[in-house]
Each structure stands twice: as structure tokens, then as C-alpha cells.
């Protein structure tokens, strides 16, 4: 019972190794995914991915275009530079929280405390700087440090004690909003220092509207992207691996360039590059790099894809879990600071209401799976753009809050349905 | 196959509370040899393998590595010596691609970041030398068949250049063709001079690839056979305890009645 009798219908697998080098090209499995070169191959692979349920960012990008078109059609000024600039200022707070959510979702867990953590951190920063007279930078640092401690505590109970993350963070949701009220004291609202760091965080435009910054950011980003892609392709070719063809790199760079330059143009029509946009984009790029290019990021994916497998591979699962809850809480704190900056004060309701739900919805709408192990921080950006566009658009056509909640709920449900269906399709597409 | 065995267990015992899981067990594995470890459920196969893999340290006896006595107290010790274990339930992450899984926990790096190019290159070389065929090294494990996953799991064990590979029921739950692929792979491991310990319930697989069969029964050695000169029945009877089982009892009773 050896090779000959077992796989008569598949010569490739049955051929013993020594026979192969005689052929000019190595024998290939008929099912091998060979990529045609050039754009045709790119499109073919793209189609294949769609068919297998690997939808990526396509639905959300289409959704964004649709939303933009609809509201522009109704209001006539939705796509105006000042409105779009406002949207970019509003997304930083919930967007940063959504980046934290992405990390937790990658583990296949959920963190319900992030709204409260954002509120508590904003309260700490505002009270320390405006009431206790600490410097604003120090106050912000202490607020973020407090959030990291909160995250470590919640992560400890989840990773070491084994309490489900859902329950730990639900307890946190109550406890930290209690902390928020306690810190704020009787008055309930603390205004941020006038024209200080916190006040400017969400409202400052780089160079006070100098158009150089937006253009510069767009050009540098596109150039770095193209260079990175090109160098990677060259290295892969040198190593004898299939690399992205130049045409594909050109196409990708072109798409990015159009988007980035259009955004820069639009921002410059108004007041230039807002600080929150720069911070949010930087956070997204850095976290994306950490997730995709470092072994720590690989460990997060591994734990999200199979805890036992990760453990056997020598990964310290508890540490990964605790650190991820620290990251999510830290991101929530940053988001809370932007919220406080946006409204000019920290109060009891900051981070309450639908802040948490919007952030979770953003991560999921952007394409991060609720089932763990799949997603990227870019989905926080795309998702929050969708949510904020809907909210802003509905505000502009004077739809009342009750209807807005229902519509946002429906969008979230649609995203989750898409996630579940694409997950199922991916399973059946497995060969 | 002369010289000191790569791995030798001498008089190994292991006790869990009141249960004597292993008693005075001997086992030798040479380079380029496939040793099948067989036995009924509860015979101590898994425990024995776990002592070698460092999951359960032994209570008595010695473990020798290339003739030298060594102590294996943690999984890390076993890995450092060159023992790689492929567990029955596959230790792969469904969401990571083949390259990601092969190098999980020992990623190659360049300037502190993952070196995907080097990892993909080495993954291809490894899969090529083992004649492993999968659709692409960049598709997630979730998209592979059961046999392909098993093959990737075995390849993963080889990334660290081990000398002994332990395969725990590698063909359980696999189809006919997939089983053949895995057995092919076992033979290639032997061809590369690795010692292989193969745990299996499937006598056909054992007869197909193993050189030696070590039988465990109730935590004790119950015979070591050369596969070449041993019949299926002899192994089965060693597993079940030939002289005392339902079949022999029935025969004895019939003989008694015939008198």
C-alpha cells in the first residue's frame, strides 16, 4: 500500500519526488491557483475572491459612494467642503474607539466598557487640567495611563481568571461610568482649558489652513505606498516568488492617489488639514503596520484564529489578551479626549448613549469579523465614515433622533448579516 | 540502522495520583526509522508521547538522546532537543495562511518586522522537498481539505529541523486519498533520516509505513515487532492480550464442552 495504488487519478501527488526535476516545469497540482500575469490575472483573482465570500472592503466602499450620492441628491450640499471637513473632525473620537474595538474583535471577543472608559478618561483629563491645575499634557497622559490600567485589569479578569470578556466589560461599563461621575464631582460638567491642548485637539487646522499640509500628506502617502509596493515586488521577484506586476502596482497607486489628492483638495477648499484627521490616520496606519508586519500582530491573529494552536506554538496567550484589552482601553481614552475637545467639555454623558454602539458598528461595517481572526484597522476608518455620513446626512434633512437610531441599527444589522453570510460562503468555498 | 538510537526510553514509569499510567516502558527510535506505537484505548500511548514531548515529566526511568541521558521537563526542552509533535487535533490557526501557520511562534524577521518574503521562500522550499501540494501557500488554512491541513501540520513540525517527529493519529478522520498523501509524507520523513513515532489505530497504515511496531498494553510494553515478519493477527493479539480475551475464552469453553 504505497503511492501507486492510492492516487491513480492525480498523477502530480503520486509522482515520487526524484522524477520531477527531469521535467522543464515542475508538475503542478491541477487545482493549484496559478495567477495569470498582468491586469487580467488581477481581475480574475479579484473575481475569485468575491465568489469565495472574501468581500474585503468592497461593500463598504460601495456603501459610502451610495450614501454620498443619495444625500448629495437630497440636500444639494452634502458633498460641500465645509460639510465633509466637519465629518472628518467628528469621526476622530468614535474612530479611535473603533480602532480599539478592531483589536478586541480580532481576538473574537468584545469590549463593552469602551464608551465608559472614554468618558472616564476625558473626565480625568479635564478635571486634572482645568480644576487641579496640572499641565494639560500631563493630564492627558495620566488619563491615558488610567485607561491602560483599566484595560489591564479587565484583561486580567478575562485572561487569567477566565471570566467571559462580555461580562467583565459589562461590569466595566457600569463601574467606569461611575468613576466618570465621581471624578467630575457635583457640577457634572468641566470645561476644557480655553484654547489649550485639549480644546485644540479636534479643532486645530495644521498651519492654520496652510494648503501645504494636506497636499504634502497626500503626496508623501502616495509616494511611500508606491515605493513600498515596488520594493516589495522587487524583493519577491529576486527571491523567485510571484510578485505583483507593475501594472497592478500602478493601478493601486493610481486609485490611492486619486482618493488622497481628492481628499486633500476638498480639505483645502475649506480650512486645510484638520489635526484630528492627521492623528486618526496616523493611528490607523501604525496599528495596521503592527497587526500585519510584526510578530505581535501575528500573535493577535493566531489567538483569534485558534487559542489552542497559538498556545502550542509557544505564544503567551494571556499576555496577548491582556495587552489587547489595554490597547482597546488606551484607544478609547484617546477617543474620549477628542470627544471632550469637540464639545469643549467633559460631562457625565460623554461616551454614553450610542458612542459604544457606533464604534462597534463602525468596526463591523468596515469589514472586521465578529467571529475573530479577520479584520484590519482600516475598517475602523471606513466604517466610521459610513456611520458619520449617515448621521450627518440625516441631521441635514432633519430626520429626528429616533429614526436615526433605527436606520443606524439597520445598517449595523446589514453589516453583521454580510459578515455571517460571507463567513459561511468562505467555509463552503473551502476545497 | 546501527549505532545509538536517537531517542531511547528505558524503564520509564508515570503515575497520575492512583493511576499507574506507564510501568517500566522501553522504546527505541533510530534515525530513518518509523516506529508505530499501537495499543488499545487507555494503553498509555498518549501518555508516553506526552512524556517525550515534555508535557508530562516522567517519574522513573531515563530518557536517552543520542546515547546521552537527558531530562525533559517542559515542552521547550523537547523542542530544544529536536522533538516535534503533531497532535491529533490539528494545531493550526484557520484564519492564517499556510506560511503564517508554518512559522507561527518562530517568525523570520528583518529589521524587527516580519520577513514575509523569506518565510514564503522557505515555506515553498520545505513543501517542495516534501512534495506537498497545496493550492497556494497564501491561502488561509480554512480553505484547505482535511488531508492538506494534516500535511501542513506535519510540515509545520519540520520547520524547526527536528530529529524525531511524533505523529498522533495523523490519518484519523482522513479519506482514502488523503490518508495516502499523509503516508507518503511519512515515508519521505524517513527518507530524510528522521525518526518517526506514529501512533495509529489503523493496522493497514501501520503495516504500510512502519518498520517497527511497539505495542503497549495497560501501560506496559507488550512486545516489539519487525513489521516485515509479523502478521496482522500477531499484532492484534499483542494489543488485546492474546492469551486472555473473548476469543480465547470462547475457544477454551468450547473445548471444555466438547470433552
HADDOCK unambig.tbl for C-alpha pairs under 7 A between the chains (distance, minus, plus):
assign (segid A and resid 1 and name CA) (segid B and resid 208 and name CA) 5.59 0.50 0.50
assign (segid A and resid 2 and name CA) (segid B and resid 208 and name CA) 6.90 0.50 0.50
assign (segid A and resid 3 and name CA) (segid B and resid 180 and name CA) 6.85 0.50 0.50
assign (segid A and resid 3 and name CA) (segid B and resid 184 and name CA) 6.60 0.50 0.50
assign (segid A and resid 6 and name CA) (segid B and resid 177 and name CA) 6.04 0.50 0.50
assign (segid A and resid 6 and name CA) (segid B and resid 180 and name CA) 5.91 0.50 0.50
assign (segid A and resid 7 and name CA) (segid B and resid 177 and name CA) 6.02 0.50 0.50
assign (segid A and resid 13 and name CA) (segid B and resid 133 and name CA) 6.99 0.50 0.50
assign (segid A and resid 17 and name CA) (segid B and resid 131 and name CA) 6.17 0.50 0.50
assign (segid A and resid 29 and name CA) (segid B and resid 133 and name CA) 6.43 0.50 0.50
assign (segid A and resid 31 and name CA) (segid B and resid 135 and name CA) 5.93 0.50 0.50
assign (segid A and resid 32 and name CA) (segid B and resid 134 and name CA) 6.68 0.50 0.50
assign (segid A and resid 32 and name CA) (segid B and resid 135 and name CA) 3.99 0.50 0.50
assign (segid A and resid 32 and name CA) (segid B and resid 136 and name CA) 6.44 0.50 0.50
assign (segid A and resid 33 and name CA) (segid B and resid 135 and name CA) 5.28 0.50 0.50
assign (segid A and resid 33 and name CA) (segid B and resid 136 and name CA) 6.03 0.50 0.50
assign (segid A and resid 236 and name CA) (segid B and resid 117 and name CA) 6.02 0.50 0.50
assign (segid A and resid 239 and name CA) (segid B and resid 121 and name CA) 6.94 0.50 0.50
assign (segid A and resid 293 and name CA) (segid B and resid 113 and name CA) 5.51 0.50 0.50
assign (segid A and resid 293 and name CA) (segid B and resid 114 and name CA) 5.16 0.50 0.50
assign (segid A and resid 294 and name CA) (segid B and resid 113 and name CA) 4.91 0.50 0.50
assign (segid A and resid 294 and name CA) (segid B and resid 114 and name CA) 5.36 0.50 0.50
assign (segid A and resid 295 and name CA) (segid B and resid 107 and name CA) 6.75 0.50 0.50
assign (segid A and resid 295 and name CA) (segid B and resid 114 and name CA) 6.43 0.50 0.50
assign (segid A and resid 302 and name CA) (segid B and resid 93 and name CA) 5.91 0.50 0.50
assign (segid A and resid 302 and name CA) (segid B and resid 96 and name CA) 6.98 0.50 0.50
assign (segid A and resid 305 and name CA) (segid B and resid 93 and name CA) 4.94 0.50 0.50
assign (segid A and resid 305 and name CA) (segid B and resid 94 and name CA) 5.64 0.50 0.50
assign (segid A and resid 305 and name CA) (segid B and resid 95 and name CA) 5.26 0.50 0.50
assign (segid A and resid 306 and name CA) (segid B and resid 93 and name CA) 4.97 0.50 0.50
assign (segid A and resid 306 and name CA) (segid B and resid 94 and name CA) 6.96 0.50 0.50
assign (segid A and resid 308 and name CA) (segid B and resid 91 and name CA) 6.80 0.50 0.50
assign (segid A and resid 309 and name CA) (segid B and resid 91 and name CA) 4.25 0.50 0.50
assign (segid A and resid 309 and name CA) (segid B and resid 92 and name CA) 5.28 0.50 0.50
assign (segid A and resid 309 and name CA) (segid B and resid 93 and name CA) 6.06 0.50 0.50
assign (segid A and resid 312 and name CA) (segid B and resid 91 and name CA) 6.99 0.50 0.50
assign (segid A and resid 313 and name CA) (segid B and resid 104 and name CA) 6.17 0.50 0.50
assign (segid A and resid 313 and name CA) (segid B and resid 105 and name CA) 5.15 0.50 0.50
assign (segid A and resid 314 and name CA) (segid B and resid 105 and name CA) 5.88 0.50 0.50
assign (segid A and resid 315 and name CA) (segid B and resid 105 and name CA) 6.22 0.50 0.50
assign (segid A and resid 373 and name CA) (segid B and resid 95 and name CA) 5.87 0.50 0.50
assign (segid A and resid 374 and name CA) (segid B and resid 95 and name CA) 6.88 0.50 0.50
assign (segid A and resid 429 and name CA) (segid B and resid 143 and name CA) 6.97 0.50 0.50
assign (segid A and resid 430 and name CA) (segid B and resid 142 and name CA) 6.52 0.50 0.50
assign (segid A and resid 430 and name CA) (segid B and resid 143 and name CA) 3.86 0.50 0.50
assign (segid A and resid 430 and name CA) (segid B and resid 144 and name CA) 5.96 0.50 0.50
assign (segid A and resid 431 and name CA) (segid B and resid 143 and name CA) 5.82 0.50 0.50
assign (segid A and resid 431 and name CA) (segid B and resid 144 and name CA) 5.59 0.50 0.50
assign (segid A and resid 431 and name CA) (segid B and resid 145 and name CA) 5.53 0.50 0.50
